[in-house]
């Protein structure tokens, strides 16, 4: 996936990243999940609707996930992650 345009709508520090998992490295609780080329450090991340062990049991390369965090300067501190349902088109 290539972004052809990035638009900043407001000076809101919230960040959301959604895409398929490209890789998972590290060991619990310091796994790094790479999404669209972005390394998301899951240390301290809260997982929506599941615990850490369940999330990583279900999360494999190709699984669609969403990560949320806050931007401070040029650094994103990730705080939440969830498994997303993939919708199939007819």
VMD Tcl script that builds the backbone (N, CA, C; Angstrom):
set m [mol new atoms 270]
animate dup $m
set s [atomselect $m all]
$s set {name element resname resid chain x y z} {
  {N N UNK 1 A 0.842 -1.165 0.000}
  {CA C UNK 1 A 0.000 0.000 0.000}
  {C C UNK 1 A 0.888 1.228 0.000}
  {N N UNK 2 A 0.544 2.168 -0.831}
  {CA C UNK 2 A 1.298 3.410 -0.921}
  {C C UNK 2 A 0.330 4.561 -0.705}
  {N N UNK 3 A 0.683 5.442 0.218}
  {CA C UNK 3 A -0.136 6.631 0.445}
  {C C UNK 3 A 0.208 7.649 -0.630}
  {N N UNK 4 A -0.783 8.123 -1.340}
  {CA C UNK 4 A -0.533 9.136 -2.358}
  {C C UNK 4 A -0.789 10.532 -1.810}
  {N N UNK 5 A -1.468 10.589 -0.669}
  {CA C UNK 5 A -1.735 11.879 -0.051}
  {C C UNK 5 A -1.923 11.682 1.441}
  {N N UNK 6 A -1.313 12.561 2.209}
  {CA C UNK 6 A -1.495 12.570 3.651}
  {C C UNK 6 A -1.978 13.965 4.013}
  {N N UNK 7 A -3.096 14.021 4.717}
  {CA C UNK 7 A -3.675 15.305 5.053}
  {C C UNK 7 A -3.779 15.445 6.557}
  {N N UNK 8 A -3.289 16.549 7.060}
  {CA C UNK 8 A -3.432 16.832 8.487}
  {C C UNK 8 A -4.645 17.730 8.635}
  {N N UNK 9 A -5.627 17.237 9.339}
  {CA C UNK 9 A -6.892 17.958 9.452}
  {C C UNK 9 A -6.904 18.959 10.592}
  {N N UNK 10 A -6.210 18.653 11.659}
  {CA C UNK 10 A -6.167 19.539 12.813}
  {C C UNK 10 A -4.921 19.206 13.618}
  {N N UNK 11 A -4.575 20.031 14.577}
  {CA C UNK 11 A -3.389 19.741 15.389}
  {C C UNK 11 A -3.650 18.677 16.454}
  {N N UNK 12 A -4.487 17.725 16.135}
  {CA C UNK 12 A -4.853 16.648 17.053}
  {C C UNK 12 A -3.690 15.659 17.168}
  {N N UNK 13 A -3.239 15.344 18.387}
  {CA C UNK 13 A -2.099 14.441 18.546}
  {C C UNK 13 A -2.460 12.951 18.455}
  {N N UNK 14 A -3.740 12.642 18.277}
  {CA C UNK 14 A -4.135 11.235 18.190}
  {C C UNK 14 A -3.685 10.629 16.862}
  {N N UNK 15 A -3.218 9.383 16.935}
  {CA C UNK 15 A -2.739 8.670 15.749}
  {C C UNK 15 A -3.461 7.334 15.674}
  {N N UNK 16 A -3.886 6.955 14.468}
  {CA C UNK 16 A -4.511 5.659 14.230}
  {C C UNK 16 A -3.847 5.041 13.014}
  {N N UNK 17 A -3.480 3.779 13.143}
  {CA C UNK 17 A -2.836 3.061 12.053}
  {C C UNK 17 A -3.554 1.729 11.889}
  {N N UNK 18 A -4.052 1.456 10.694}
  {CA C UNK 18 A -4.752 0.202 10.441}
  {C C UNK 18 A -4.176 -0.461 9.204}
  {N N UNK 19 A -3.923 -1.753 9.311}
  {CA C UNK 19 A -3.425 -2.505 8.180}
  {C C UNK 19 A -3.106 -3.923 8.584}
  {N N UNK 20 A -2.661 -4.727 7.630}
  {CA C UNK 20 A -2.305 -6.110 7.939}
  {C C UNK 20 A -0.944 -6.184 8.636}
  {N N UNK 21 A -0.803 -7.142 9.531}
  {CA C UNK 21 A 0.473 -7.364 10.207}
  {C C UNK 21 A 1.474 -7.875 9.179}
  {N N UNK 22 A 2.645 -7.241 9.147}
  {CA C UNK 22 A 3.721 -7.692 8.264}
  {C C UNK 22 A 4.687 -8.602 9.008}
  {N N UNK 23 A 4.901 -8.329 10.300}
  {CA C UNK 23 A 5.770 -9.185 11.108}
  {C C UNK 23 A 5.517 -8.918 12.580}
  {N N UNK 24 A 5.893 -9.913 13.403}
  {CA C UNK 24 A 5.863 -9.796 14.862}
  {C C UNK 24 A 7.216 -10.279 15.349}
  {N N UNK 25 A 7.920 -9.435 16.091}
  {CA C UNK 25 A 9.222 -9.796 16.629}
  {C C UNK 25 A 9.252 -9.534 18.128}
  {N N UNK 26 A 10.253 -10.092 18.805}
  {CA C UNK 26 A 10.388 -9.895 20.240}
  {C C UNK 26 A 9.621 -10.927 21.030}
  {N N UNK 27 A 9.742 -10.818 22.350}
  {CA C UNK 27 A 9.048 -11.728 23.250}
  {C C UNK 27 A 8.180 -10.930 24.203}
  {N N UNK 28 A 7.165 -11.584 24.745}
  {CA C UNK 28 A 6.227 -10.941 25.656}
  {C C UNK 28 A 6.957 -10.418 26.885}
  {N N UNK 29 A 6.646 -9.219 27.332}
  {CA C UNK 29 A 5.626 -8.290 26.850}
  {C C UNK 29 A 6.168 -7.209 25.919}
  {N N UNK 30 A 7.259 -7.466 25.239}
  {CA C UNK 30 A 7.910 -6.440 24.417}
  {C C UNK 30 A 7.855 -6.731 22.922}
  {N N UNK 31 A 6.758 -7.278 22.435}
  {CA C UNK 31 A 6.646 -7.576 21.009}
  {C C UNK 31 A 6.552 -6.281 20.190}
  {N N UNK 32 A 7.121 -6.360 18.999}
  {CA C UNK 32 A 7.009 -5.282 18.024}
  {C C UNK 32 A 6.172 -5.827 16.871}
  {N N UNK 33 A 5.088 -5.141 16.569}
  {CA C UNK 33 A 4.211 -5.526 15.463}
  {C C UNK 33 A 4.431 -4.509 14.346}
  {N N UNK 34 A 4.812 -4.987 13.169}
  {CA C UNK 34 A 5.014 -4.083 12.037}
  {C C UNK 34 A 3.761 -4.067 11.180}
  {N N UNK 35 A 3.233 -2.846 10.979}
  {CA C UNK 35 A 2.011 -2.616 10.212}
  {C C UNK 35 A 2.337 -1.562 9.153}
  {N N UNK 36 A 2.174 -1.904 7.892}
  {CA C UNK 36 A 2.443 -0.969 6.794}
  {C C UNK 36 A 3.823 -0.332 6.914}
  {N N UNK 37 A 4.792 -1.110 7.366}
  {CA C UNK 37 A 6.160 -0.624 7.487}
  {C C UNK 37 A 6.464 0.141 8.756}
  {N N UNK 38 A 5.473 0.286 9.629}
  {CA C UNK 38 A 5.645 1.021 10.885}
  {C C UNK 38 A 5.784 0.023 12.026}
  {N N UNK 39 A 6.868 0.146 12.795}
  {CA C UNK 39 A 7.091 -0.732 13.948}
  {C C UNK 39 A 6.320 -0.187 15.142}
  {N N UNK 40 A 5.378 -0.976 15.639}
  {CA C UNK 40 A 4.545 -0.583 16.781}
  {C C UNK 40 A 5.018 -1.374 18.002}
  {N N UNK 41 A 5.606 -0.674 18.949}
  {CA C UNK 41 A 6.074 -1.292 20.194}
  {C C UNK 41 A 4.858 -1.532 21.076}
  {N N UNK 42 A 4.562 -2.790 21.390}
  {CA C UNK 42 A 3.351 -3.114 22.159}
  {C C UNK 42 A 3.585 -3.140 23.664}
  {N N UNK 43 A 4.780 -2.757 24.110}
  {CA C UNK 43 A 5.034 -2.670 25.548}
  {C C UNK 43 A 4.071 -1.642 26.139}
  {N N UNK 44 A 3.262 -2.035 27.078}
  {CA C UNK 44 A 2.322 -1.112 27.719}
  {C C UNK 44 A 1.032 -0.891 26.954}
  {N N UNK 45 A 0.873 -1.538 25.810}
  {CA C UNK 45 A -0.346 -1.378 25.015}
  {C C UNK 45 A -1.488 -2.157 25.655}
  {N N UNK 46 A -2.688 -1.578 25.622}
  {CA C UNK 46 A -3.900 -2.250 26.077}
  {C C UNK 46 A -4.574 -2.831 24.841}
  {N N UNK 47 A -4.956 -4.106 24.912}
  {CA C UNK 47 A -5.588 -4.775 23.782}
  {C C UNK 47 A -7.092 -4.787 23.992}
  {N N UNK 48 A -7.818 -4.368 22.954}
  {CA C UNK 48 A -9.267 -4.257 23.054}
  {C C UNK 48 A -9.938 -5.622 23.015}
  {N N UNK 49 A -10.764 -5.908 23.995}
  {CA C UNK 49 A -11.608 -7.101 24.095}
  {C C UNK 49 A -10.871 -8.413 24.365}
  {N N UNK 50 A -9.532 -8.408 24.417}
  {CA C UNK 50 A -8.770 -9.633 24.688}
  {C C UNK 50 A -7.542 -9.286 25.536}
  {N N UNK 51 A -6.964 -10.306 26.161}
  {CA C UNK 51 A -5.713 -10.064 26.880}
  {C C UNK 51 A -4.545 -10.230 25.909}
  {N N UNK 52 A -3.347 -9.894 26.357}
  {CA C UNK 52 A -2.149 -9.950 25.517}
  {C C UNK 52 A -1.939 -11.339 24.912}
  {N N UNK 53 A -2.047 -12.386 25.729}
  {CA C UNK 53 A -1.805 -13.749 25.248}
  {C C UNK 53 A -2.788 -14.131 24.142}
  {N N UNK 54 A -4.055 -13.795 24.320}
  {CA C UNK 54 A -5.071 -14.111 23.321}
  {C C UNK 54 A -4.832 -13.327 22.040}
  {N N UNK 55 A -4.492 -12.044 22.182}
  {CA C UNK 55 A -4.209 -11.226 21.001}
  {C C UNK 55 A -3.108 -11.871 20.160}
  {N N UNK 56 A -1.973 -12.209 20.799}
  {CA C UNK 56 A -0.849 -12.749 20.052}
  {C C UNK 56 A -1.065 -14.197 19.599}
  {N N UNK 57 A -2.016 -14.903 20.207}
  {CA C UNK 57 A -2.377 -16.236 19.713}
  {C C UNK 57 A -3.160 -16.115 18.399}
  {N N UNK 58 A -3.913 -15.039 18.259}
  {CA C UNK 58 A -4.736 -14.828 17.064}
  {C C UNK 58 A -4.024 -14.018 15.981}
  {N N UNK 59 A -3.101 -13.171 16.391}
  {CA C UNK 59 A -2.433 -12.258 15.458}
  {C C UNK 59 A -1.293 -12.969 14.730}
  {N N UNK 60 A -1.444 -13.104 13.444}
  {CA C UNK 60 A -0.408 -13.698 12.599}
  {C C UNK 60 A -0.191 -12.756 11.416}
  {N N UNK 61 A 0.867 -12.992 10.674}
  {CA C UNK 61 A 1.128 -12.182 9.491}
  {C C UNK 61 A -0.106 -12.205 8.594}
  {N N UNK 62 A -0.540 -11.025 8.182}
  {CA C UNK 62 A -1.731 -10.894 7.343}
  {C C UNK 62 A -2.978 -10.507 8.101}
  {N N UNK 63 A -2.988 -10.673 9.438}
  {CA C UNK 63 A -4.149 -10.310 10.242}
  {C C UNK 63 A -4.311 -8.793 10.246}
  {N N UNK 64 A -5.526 -8.326 10.022}
  {CA C UNK 64 A -5.821 -6.898 10.026}
  {C C UNK 64 A -5.937 -6.412 11.468}
  {N N UNK 65 A -5.180 -5.368 11.800}
  {CA C UNK 65 A -5.204 -4.795 13.146}
  {C C UNK 65 A -5.276 -3.277 13.066}
  {N N UNK 66 A -5.659 -2.674 14.183}
  {CA C UNK 66 A -5.671 -1.221 14.309}
  {C C UNK 66 A -4.911 -0.858 15.573}
  {N N UNK 67 A -4.014 0.123 15.449}
  {CA C UNK 67 A -3.254 0.615 16.594}
  {C C UNK 67 A -3.577 2.091 16.791}
  {N N UNK 68 A -3.637 2.500 18.058}
  {CA C UNK 68 A -3.906 3.905 18.386}
  {C C UNK 68 A -2.831 4.396 19.343}
  {N N UNK 69 A -2.528 5.664 19.226}
  {CA C UNK 69 A -1.527 6.237 20.114}
  {C C UNK 69 A -1.565 7.741 20.063}
  {N N UNK 70 A -0.549 8.352 20.652}
  {CA C UNK 70 A -0.455 9.796 20.704}
  {C C UNK 70 A 0.880 10.271 20.156}
  {N N UNK 71 A 0.829 11.359 19.405}
  {CA C UNK 71 A 2.014 11.931 18.792}
  {C C UNK 71 A 2.572 13.032 19.676}
  {N N UNK 72 A 3.869 12.950 19.945}
  {CA C UNK 72 A 4.573 13.989 20.689}
  {C C UNK 72 A 5.854 14.280 19.922}
  {N N UNK 73 A 5.913 15.442 19.295}
  {CA C UNK 73 A 7.039 15.738 18.413}
  {C C UNK 73 A 6.954 14.835 17.206}
  {N N UNK 74 A 7.969 14.015 16.999}
  {CA C UNK 74 A 7.939 13.070 15.881}
  {C C UNK 74 A 7.826 11.627 16.373}
  {N N UNK 75 A 7.477 11.452 17.664}
  {CA C UNK 75 A 7.388 10.119 18.261}
  {C C UNK 75 A 5.946 9.769 18.592}
  {N N UNK 76 A 5.551 8.557 18.204}
  {CA C UNK 76 A 4.215 8.060 18.559}
  {C C UNK 76 A 4.373 7.096 19.724}
  {N N UNK 77 A 3.613 7.314 20.784}
  {CA C UNK 77 A 3.538 6.374 21.894}
  {C C UNK 77 A 2.241 5.608 21.718}
  {N N UNK 78 A 2.373 4.313 21.432}
  {CA C UNK 78 A 1.206 3.472 21.150}
  {C C UNK 78 A 0.543 3.057 22.450}
  {N N UNK 79 A -0.797 3.120 22.504}
  {CA C UNK 79 A -1.519 2.832 23.746}
  {C C UNK 79 A -2.582 1.742 23.606}
  {N N UNK 80 A -3.118 1.536 22.411}
  {CA C UNK 80 A -4.189 0.557 22.211}
  {C C UNK 80 A -3.971 -0.208 20.909}
  {N N UNK 81 A -4.447 -1.451 20.895}
  {CA C UNK 81 A -4.409 -2.235 19.659}
  {C C UNK 81 A -5.588 -3.191 19.668}
  {N N UNK 82 A -6.132 -3.431 18.472}
  {CA C UNK 82 A -7.254 -4.357 18.380}
  {C C UNK 82 A -7.198 -5.145 17.081}
  {N N UNK 83 A -7.779 -6.321 17.126}
  {CA C UNK 83 A -7.959 -7.149 15.933}
  {C C UNK 83 A -9.155 -6.595 15.178}
  {N N UNK 84 A -9.041 -6.506 13.862}
  {CA C UNK 84 A -10.127 -5.983 13.040}
  {C C UNK 84 A -10.725 -7.123 12.237}
  {N N UNK 85 A -12.005 -7.025 11.965}
  {CA C UNK 85 A -12.693 -8.003 11.125}
  {C C UNK 85 A -12.495 -7.602 9.680}
  {N N UNK 86 A -12.084 -8.533 8.852}
  {CA C UNK 86 A -11.940 -8.246 7.433}
  {C C UNK 86 A -13.274 -8.506 6.762}
  {N N UNK 87 A -13.717 -7.519 5.961}
  {CA C UNK 87 A -14.965 -7.673 5.230}
  {C C UNK 87 A -14.647 -8.183 3.840}
  {N N UNK 88 A -15.338 -9.211 3.438}
  {CA C UNK 88 A -15.156 -9.781 2.114}
  {C C UNK 88 A -16.153 -9.152 1.159}
  {N N UNK 89 A -15.660 -8.756 -0.007}
  {CA C UNK 89 A -16.544 -8.170 -1.012}
  {C C UNK 89 A -17.019 -9.256 -1.961}
  {N N UNK 90 A -18.255 -9.118 -2.438}
  {CA C UNK 90 A -18.808 -10.081 -3.401}
  {C C UNK 90 A -18.345 -9.763 -4.786}
}
mol reanalyze $m
mol bondsrecalc $m
mol representation Tube
mol addrep $m
